[in-house]
Amino acid sequence: MSNFSLSSKNVRLVLVGLIVMVSGYILMIGGGSNDPNVFSYAMFDFRRLVLSPVLVILGIVIVIVAIMRKPKENQSTDNTKK
């Protein structure tokens, strides 16, 4: 995996960020009414207006941090350079 630009830890963080984003989108699903003549207040609850957008934004931040984070150098390679 030496030719790959992201380390395995960064790839795991990207996957975690994607899972958080997908869970935010899943929480946005629903809230409609079966009868079009009846108004449903279920689409204005905390889950759809606050929680799901926060999860989507948090997932985007996690992915950006995972991509921009520089992997730490191994300590053994620093000793061999001296």
C-alpha positions in Angstrom: 0.0 0.0 0.0 3.0 2.3 -0.3 1.8 3.7 -3.7 -1.5 4.7 -2.2 -1.6 8.4 -1.1 -3.7 7.7 2.1 -2.6 5.6 5.0 -4.9 2.8 6.2 -5.9 4.9 9.2 -6.9 7.7 6.9 -9.0 5.3 4.8 -10.7 4.1 7.9 -11.5 7.7 8.9 -12.9 8.3 5.4 -15.2 5.3 5.7 -16.3 6.4 9.2 -17.2 9.8 7.8 -19.2 8.2 4.9 -21.1 6.1 7.4 -21.9 9.1 9.5 -23.1 11.0 6.4 -25.3 8.1 5.2 -26.8 7.8 8.7 -27.7 11.5 8.6 -29.4 11.0 5.2 -31.3 8.0 6.5 -32.6 10.0 9.4 -34.0 12.6 7.0 -36.2 9.9 5.3 -39.9 10.0 6.0 -42.2 12.4 7.7 -44.9 12.5 5.0 -48.5 11.8 5.3 -50.4 8.9 3.7 -53.4 11.1 3.0 -52.5 14.3 1.0 -55.4 16.2 2.6 -54.0 15.8 6.1 -51.0 17.8 7.2 -48.3 15.9 9.2 -46.2 17.7 11.7 -43.8 14.7 11.7 -41.6 16.3 9.1 -40.8 19.2 11.5 -39.4 17.2 14.4 -35.9 17.4 16.0 -34.6 14.4 14.1 -35.2 15.8 10.6 -34.5 19.5 11.3 -31.5 19.3 13.6 -29.9 15.9 14.1 -29.7 14.7 10.5 -28.1 17.9 9.1 -25.6 17.9 12.0 -24.6 14.3 11.2 -24.2 15.1 7.5 -22.0 18.1 8.3 -20.0 16.1 10.8 -19.5 13.4 8.3 -18.2 15.9 5.8 -15.8 17.3 8.3 -14.5 13.8 9.2 -13.8 13.1 5.6 -12.0 16.4 5.0 -9.9 15.8 8.1 -9.1 12.2 7.0 -8.0 13.4 3.6 -5.9 16.4 4.8 -4.3 14.6 7.8 -0.7 13.8 7.3 0.3 10.3 8.5 3.0 10.2 11.1 6.4 9.0 10.2 7.7 5.7 11.7 10.2 6.2 14.5 12.5 3.5 13.1 13.1 5.4 9.9 14.1 8.5 11.8 16.8 6.5 13.6 18.3 5.1 10.5 18.8 8.5 8.9 21.1 9.7 11.7 
